[in-house]
Amino acid sequence: MIIFADFDGTITQADVTDRILEEFAAPAWRDAEEAWVRGEIGSRECLARQMALVKASRAQLNALIDSVPLDPGALDFFRLARRWRTPVYVLSEGFDYVIRRVLRRCGPPGVRSEVGVFSSHLEFEGSALRVSFPYALPGCKHGCATCKPLIMRQAAQGRQPVLFVGDGLSDRFAVEAADTVFAKHVLLQYCLKRGIPCQRFETLANVTERLQQQLARRGLARRRMAALTPR
C-alpha cells in the first residue's frame, strides 16, 4: 500500500494559499482565481500571477501559517502510516515552505521526516515571494503547478493499492492514478458527477479508521500465509 494526500483543506482545515492571498495580496488575485476555475488558464499560471501580487515579510507569513489549524485527525493519520510502515506522500500545488512548516506540528521528527513532499517551491526576496514549479510537466495541456498523477505513478513503483486523499479541484487528475479515492467537498462532487468510485470523508479520522481496518486485514492475511508456508 502507498498513500498520497493533498495538503490544503485535507491535512489542514483551510487552504493556506488562499489565506495568504486574502491577507497579503492585491485584490487582483481573485481575477486569476476566476480564470482558473473557468478553465481559461492552468493552476501554474494562476499561482504565478497571484503570488506576484503578495507582499509579506517572513515573520508575517510564518505567523499566518502557524495560525492555520490541522485537520483534527492529521496526527493519528500519520502515526498509523508510520506504525504500518506505509509510505505517505503529500502532493500539492501549494508551497513547500508552507507544507514543511505545518508538518512540524504532525508529531515527532520521525513522523514528519518520513513524509515525502512534492509541491511548488517558494522563497523570499525581501517582502516579495518568488515561486517556481519543479514538479510541473512541461507541455501538459492542463498546465498544472504539480503533476500529481505522474508523481503517483513514478513513486508507486508497483506498490498496490494506491490510495489518494483529497478535497479540491486541483485533485481531479490525481484520482485517475489511484485504486482507492477518499474525497470530500469539490473533489467529492467531481467524482460523483463523473461516476468515479470514491469514499466520502469529513476528517482524516474517517480515513484513518478505514485504513486501520484495511491494514489489519492485510496483516492477518500475511500471517496466515506465513503459517501455511513450509519451513
Beta strands, then each sheet from edge to edge (+ up, - down):
strand 1: 2-5
strand 2: 88-95
strand 3: 116-125
strand 4: 128-132
strand 5: 162-166
strand 6: 180-183
strand 7: 199-200
sheet 1: 4+ 3- 2- 1- 5- 6- 7-
end
